[in-house]
Amino acid sequence: MSGETVLLQAEIERIRRVLASIRERLDSARRQDLPRLGRTQLTAVFIAQLLDTFYTAVETLFLRVSQHFENSLTADRWHSDLLDKMILHVNGVRQRVIQEPTARN
């Protein structure tokens, strides 16, 4: 296995830990913070920030995978191009990262 592949695996694991931590925080907010604080604009902003951080971590993960496999992304459509690349199974190279319905929702 190449050094770049080992680095990608380490980056994937790091991001997975970050995602797990954010999910735990979201679960905690749903179970504890929302019942205690109520559904206010402040709690909505708090939850939105956690979701934004989660999305950014997922997008970073996809970008690292894409860069590793030298996928080209167009500047004006890079977000949708990135999702398009992540649904592809590339024989002998890599498995798909997400299912197509996930990319479309």
Residue pairs with C-beta under 8 A, 6 or more apart in sequence:
4 68
5 68
8 64
8 65
8 68
11 61
11 64
12 61
12 64
12 65
15 57
15 58
15 60
15 61
15 64
16 61
18 57
19 54
19 57
19 58
19 61
22 50
22 53
22 54
22 57
23 54
25 50
26 47
26 50
26 51
26 54
29 43
29 46
29 47
29 50
33 43
33 46
34 43
34 47
37 43
59 79
59 82
61 97
62 82
62 83
62 85
62 86
62 97
63 82
65 86
65 94
65 97
66 73
66 82
66 85
66 86
69 90
69 93
69 94
71 81
71 85
73 81
73 82
73 85
74 81
83 98
83 103
84 103
86 96
86 97
86 98
86 103
87 96
87 97
87 98
87 99
87 100
87 102
87 103
88 96
89 95
89 96
